[in-house]
Amino acid sequence: MSDIIYRSWPAGMDNRSASHDLSRKPEAAVLRDALNVDILSSGKPRLRPGRKQVRADAGAHSLFTDGSRLVWATAAALKVGDANHVPATVLSDPSLAAPLSWVALNNELYFSNEAINGKLVNYAYEPWGVAAPLYAPVCTPATSGDYRYTVTCTFITSTGEESGAPLGSTVLSGEVPSLQFSSIPQSSDSRVVATRLYVTNVDGKDFYAQVDVPAGTTAWSLTGFFANGALLRTQFLEPLPPGQLIEYNNGRLYAASGNVLWYTEPLRYGLMNRASNFFVFPSRITLNKGVKQGLYISADKTYFLPGAGTKDVDLVTLEEARAVEGAVLSLPGGEEIVWLSRDGLRRGKGGAIEAVTDDQIAMERFERASLGLVEKNGHRAVVAVAQDGVANPLAAEDFIL
């Protein structure tokens, strides 16, 4: 029998089919296994580029870049690298030991795990959102009467970000209202420059902004007609809780915390309504990634939420296979995503799902991994990095007849 010479493997790799089912024809040849090579579109293998260490940092994890700088964490520090990747610590906290999820939005970098969240503004740490006052100021009417007014307050930062507002305090005043405020709440957040006082009109329910009281001032007085300021729109709102996976989609930020998916108010990335802004899934969320049409979510199954963030949101089941936590990326253009499920690579676009590798490749099974897109010399490859995999029972065992 003459030798068959293979110079390429156009069908790629196949470790699922039995050996006797693999094609021996050069034009349809497959590899049983491949290590540290990329299979080009021509079927020829090319050795993957090597790697080199650019910075030694024990325990480094959760590497991210916004295209300008590298940021990463260690067991107790969040670090930002300069142009030569020399790190500066911007936050020290033992809660940073768990893997972080990142979102770049409006020149700010948001980060989160289940124990801590925050953001980097000009690569300096800031809390994510502003905590609301715990109580409304004490209000005393200068004159007694039967006219009812309710007061509350919020905190305001130097950039104009506003906190939520607590339950209001009601007083009865005379016909011409004159109100004395004391015990005006103060924030421990160094970004807060003022406490904004809100008052309803007589016997009203809507709160109107009256004055920004400078930080450090605990007493103030107001007199006159109160229905002439901006309406309060943040009552009972609060910052998004920490979560293992965060994502931006169509004007909202989403945080998967355990099996609950929380989301912010539209265009208010530091505020959410705990009473309504959430979805609950049967098990831990391991995929939280958006496209223009909605969100891909994986928990007990993999779902798509078309119209996420609108009143028309729906829940569509895509498949039974769960995603591997952390292993997802957006392809250039932002219309498609790729993630690693327990059954193989998946490609998502517009709410649809495509199984990329299932027919030929039985991957090891992982609980957590990461994906990267490598482009070199015209070849584009999605590379998964994982550890502590479990053998896939669908992988074939070779035998010889």
C-alpha positions in Angstrom: 0.0 0.0 0.0 1.4 3.4 -1.0 2.0 6.0 1.6 -0.4 8.9 2.0 1.3 12.2 2.5 -0.6 14.9 4.4 0.5 18.5 4.0 -2.6 20.0 5.5 -5.7 19.1 7.4 -8.6 21.0 5.8 -11.2 19.6 8.2 -9.3 20.8 11.3 -9.3 18.7 14.5 -11.6 15.9 15.5 -11.4 14.1 18.8 -15.0 13.0 18.9 -15.3 10.6 16.0 -14.0 7.0 16.2 -10.8 6.4 14.5 -12.3 4.3 11.7 -14.7 7.1 10.9 -12.0 9.7 10.2 -11.3 10.5 6.6 -8.0 9.3 5.1 -8.4 11.5 2.1 -6.0 14.4 2.0 -8.7 16.8 0.9 -10.7 16.0 4.0 -8.0 15.0 6.5 -8.5 15.8 10.2 -6.1 16.0 13.1 -6.8 13.8 16.1 -5.0 16.3 18.4 -3.0 19.5 18.1 -0.8 21.3 20.6 0.3 24.9 20.4 -0.6 25.3 16.7 -3.2 27.2 14.8 -5.0 25.5 11.9 -5.2 28.0 9.1 -8.1 28.2 6.7 -5.9 26.3 4.2 -5.7 23.5 6.8 -2.0 23.9 7.4 -0.8 24.1 11.0 1.2 27.0 12.1 3.1 27.1 15.4 1.6 29.6 17.7 3.8 32.6 18.7 5.6 32.2 22.0 5.1 34.4 25.0 7.3 36.5 27.2 6.9 37.9 30.7 6.4 41.7 30.7 5.9 42.1 34.4 6.4 39.8 37.4 3.7 40.2 40.0 2.8 37.3 42.3 -0.9 36.4 42.3 -1.8 38.7 39.5 -5.2 38.1 37.9 -8.1 39.8 36.1 -5.9 41.6 33.5 -7.8 44.2 31.5 -7.0 47.0 29.1 -9.0 50.0 27.7 -6.5 50.3 24.9 -4.3 52.7 26.7 -3.1 51.0 29.9 -3.2 47.6 31.5 -5.0 47.2 34.8 -5.0 44.1 37.0 -5.5 42.9 40.6 -3.6 40.8 43.1 -4.9 39.2 46.3 -5.2 42.6 48.0 -4.4 45.3 45.5 -5.7 46.9 42.3 -2.9 48.2 40.0 -2.6 50.4 37.0 0.4 50.0 34.7 2.2 52.8 33.0 3.4 52.7 29.4 6.1 50.2 30.4 3.6 48.2 32.6 5.2 49.5 35.8 2.4 49.3 38.3 1.0 51.8 40.7 -1.5 50.6 43.4 -4.7 52.5 43.3 -6.7 50.5 45.8 -5.7 48.1 48.6 -8.4 45.7 49.8 -8.4 42.0 50.6 -11.8 41.7 48.8 -9.8 42.0 45.5 -8.6 38.4 45.8 -11.6 37.0 43.7 -11.6 37.4 39.9 -12.9 40.8 38.6 -15.2 41.6 35.8 -14.6 44.8 33.8 -16.6 47.3 31.7 -15.1 50.3 30.0 -17.8 53.1 29.6 -17.5 56.8 29.0 -13.7 56.9 29.7 -14.3 55.1 33.1 -13.4 51.6 34.0 -16.0 49.8 36.2 -14.9 46.6 38.0 -16.6 44.1 40.3 -16.5 40.8 42.0 -19.0 39.4 44.5 -17.3 41.3 47.4 -16.4 44.7 46.0 -17.1 47.0 43.1 -15.9 50.4 42.0 -14.5 52.4 39.1 -11.4 54.0 37.8 -11.7 57.6 36.7 -8.5 58.9 35.1 -7.1 55.6 36.5 -7.8 56.7 40.1 -10.2 54.7 42.2 -13.7 56.0 43.0 -16.7 54.2 44.6 -19.3 53.1 42.1 -22.3 55.4 42.8 -23.0 57.5 45.8 -24.6 56.1 49.0 -27.8 57.9 49.9 -28.3 59.7 53.2 -29.6 57.4 55.9 -32.3 59.9 57.0 -34.1 63.1 56.1 -33.0 66.3 57.9 -34.9 67.4 61.0 -37.4 70.1 59.9 -39.1 72.5 62.3 -41.8 75.0 61.1 -41.3 78.6 62.1 -45.1 79.1 62.4 -47.7 76.5 63.2 -50.6 75.6 60.9 -52.4 72.9 59.0 -50.4 73.1 55.8 -48.5 69.9 55.2 -45.0 69.8 53.7 -42.6 66.8 53.3 -38.8 67.2 53.1 -35.9 64.9 52.1 -32.4 65.2 50.7 -29.7 63.7 48.5 -25.9 64.0 48.3 -24.3 65.8 45.3 -20.7 65.3 44.1 -18.4 67.8 42.4 -19.2 66.3 39.0 -23.0 66.5 39.6 -23.6 62.9 40.4 -26.6 62.5 42.8 -27.4 59.9 45.3 -30.7 58.4 46.2 -33.0 60.0 48.7 -34.4 58.5 52.0 -38.0 58.5 53.2 -39.3 62.0 53.7 -40.2 63.7 57.0 -43.5 65.6 57.2 -44.3 68.8 59.1 -47.3 71.1 59.5 -46.6 74.8 58.9 -48.5 78.1 58.6 -49.9 79.5 55.4 -46.6 81.2 54.5 -44.2 78.3 55.0 -41.0 79.0 56.8 -39.0 75.9 57.6 -35.9 75.5 59.8 -33.6 72.5 59.0 -31.2 70.9 61.4 -29.2 67.7 61.6 -28.7 67.9 57.8 -27.0 64.5 56.8 -23.3 64.5 56.0 -21.5 62.0 53.7 -18.3 60.3 54.4 -17.6 60.2 50.6 -14.9 62.8 49.8 -16.5 63.4 46.4 -19.6 64.9 48.0 -19.7 68.7 48.1 -23.3 69.4 49.1 -26.5 68.0 50.5 -29.5 68.9 48.3 -32.7 69.7 50.1 -36.0 68.8 48.6 -39.5 70.0 49.7 -43.0 69.2 48.4 -45.5 71.9 47.7 -48.3 72.3 50.2 -50.1 68.9 50.7 -48.1 67.6 47.7 -46.4 64.3 46.9 -43.7 65.5 44.4 -40.4 66.7 45.8 -38.7 69.8 44.4 -35.1 70.8 44.7 -34.6 74.0 46.8 -30.9 74.5 47.7 -27.5 72.7 47.7 -26.2 73.1 51.3 -22.4 73.0 51.3 -20.8 70.0 52.9 -20.1 70.5 56.6 -23.2 72.7 57.1 -25.9 71.1 59.3 -28.5 73.8 59.6 -30.5 75.9 57.0 -33.7 77.8 56.6 -36.2 78.0 53.7 -39.2 80.3 53.2 -41.7 80.6 50.4 -43.2 78.7 47.5 -41.5 75.3 47.0 -42.8 74.0 43.7 -40.3 75.7 41.5 -37.2 73.4 41.5 -36.2 70.3 39.7 -38.3 67.2 40.5 -36.7 64.5 42.7 -36.1 61.4 40.5 -33.8 59.3 42.8 -35.9 58.6 45.8 -35.2 55.1 47.3 -32.6 54.4 44.6 -29.2 53.0 45.6 -25.8 52.0 44.0 -25.6 48.6 42.2 -24.4 45.8 44.5 -21.2 43.9 43.8 -21.5 40.9 41.4 -19.3 38.3 39.8 -20.1 39.6 36.2 -20.9 43.1 35.0 -22.0 44.3 31.6 -23.2 47.5 29.8 -26.2 47.2 27.5 -28.3 49.9 25.9 -28.0 52.6 28.5 -27.8 50.4 31.6 -25.2 48.6 33.6 -26.0 45.0 34.8 -24.4 43.1 37.7 -24.9 39.4 38.1 -24.7 38.7 41.9 -25.1 35.0 42.5 -28.3 34.1 40.7 -29.7 37.6 40.6 -29.2 40.0 37.7 -29.5 43.6 38.9 -29.6 46.6 36.6 -29.3 50.4 36.9 -31.7 53.1 35.9 -31.4 54.4 32.3 -28.2 56.5 31.9 -27.8 56.6 35.7 -25.0 54.1 36.1 -24.7 54.5 39.9 -28.3 54.0 40.8 -30.8 51.2 40.8 -34.3 50.4 42.3 -33.9 47.4 44.5 -37.7 46.8 44.4 -37.9 46.4 40.7 -34.6 46.4 38.8 -33.7 42.7 38.9 -34.2 39.2 37.3 -33.9 36.0 39.4 -32.5 32.8 37.8 -32.6 29.3 39.2 -28.8 29.1 39.7 -25.6 31.1 39.6 -25.2 33.3 36.5 -22.1 32.4 34.5 -22.7 34.5 31.4 -23.8 38.2 31.2 -23.0 39.7 27.8 -24.9 42.1 25.6 -25.5 42.8 22.0 -27.6 45.5 20.5 -30.8 43.4 20.6 -30.4 42.3 24.3 -28.5 40.2 26.7 -27.1 36.7 26.6 -27.4 35.1 30.1 -26.4 31.7 31.3 -27.5 30.2 34.6 -29.1 26.8 34.9 -29.5 27.1 31.1 -28.5 29.6 28.5 -31.0 32.4 27.7 -31.4 35.5 25.6 -33.2 38.6 27.0 -34.5 40.5 23.9 -35.3 44.1 24.7 -33.3 44.0 28.0 -33.8 47.3 29.9 -37.2 48.0 28.3 -40.8 47.2 29.2 -40.8 44.8 26.3 -38.1 42.5 27.7 -38.6 38.8 27.2 -36.8 35.6 28.2 -35.9 33.0 25.4 -34.2 29.7 26.2 -31.4 29.0 23.8 -29.9 25.7 25.0 -29.4 23.5 28.0 -25.7 23.8 28.2 -24.3 26.3 30.7 -21.6 28.8 30.0 -18.2 28.7 31.6 -17.9 31.7 33.9 -15.6 34.4 32.7 -15.0 32.9 29.2 -16.7 35.4 26.8 -15.6 38.2 24.4 -17.1 40.6 22.0 -15.9 40.3 18.4 -14.8 43.5 16.6 -17.8 45.5 15.5 -19.7 44.7 18.7 -22.5 42.7 17.0 -21.3 39.2 17.8 -20.0 37.5 20.9 -18.2 34.3 21.5 -18.3 32.3 24.7 -17.2 28.9 26.0 -20.0 26.6 27.2 -19.5 23.3 28.9 -20.1 21.7 25.5 -17.8 23.9 23.4 -17.5 27.3 21.8 -20.6 29.3 21.1 -21.2 32.2 18.8 -24.1 34.7 19.5 -25.5 37.3 17.2 -28.9 39.1 17.5 -30.2 36.6 19.9 -29.3 33.6 17.9 -26.8 30.9 18.9 -24.3 28.8 16.9 -22.4 25.8 18.2 -19.0 26.3 16.7 -17.0 23.2 17.8 -19.5 20.5 18.9 -19.4 18.4 15.8 -15.7 17.6 16.0 -14.2 18.7 19.3 -14.9 17.5 22.8 -13.2 20.0 25.1 -12.3 19.4 28.7 -14.9 20.8 31.0 -14.1 23.9 33.1 -15.8 25.9 35.8 -14.0 29.1 35.0 -11.9 30.3 32.0 -11.1 33.4 29.9 -11.2 34.0 26.2 -8.9 36.2 24.0 -8.9 37.2 20.4 -5.5 36.8 18.7 -4.9 38.3 15.2 -1.6 37.7 13.5 -0.6 37.7 9.8 -4.2 37.7 8.6 -5.3 34.8 10.9 -7.8 35.4 13.6 -8.2 32.9 16.5 -10.2 32.7 19.7 -8.0 31.4 22.4 -9.3 30.0 25.7 -7.2 29.9 28.8 -8.3 27.7 31.6 -7.0 25.3 34.3 -8.1 22.3 36.3 -10.2 20.9 33.5 -12.2 17.6 33.8 -12.0 15.1 31.0 -14.9 15.2 28.6 -16.6 11.7 28.3 -17.5 12.5 24.7 -13.8 12.5 23.6 -13.0 9.4 21.6 -10.5 6.8 22.6 -8.2 5.8 19.8 -7.8 2.2 18.7 -6.0 0.3 16.0 -7.6 -2.5 13.9 
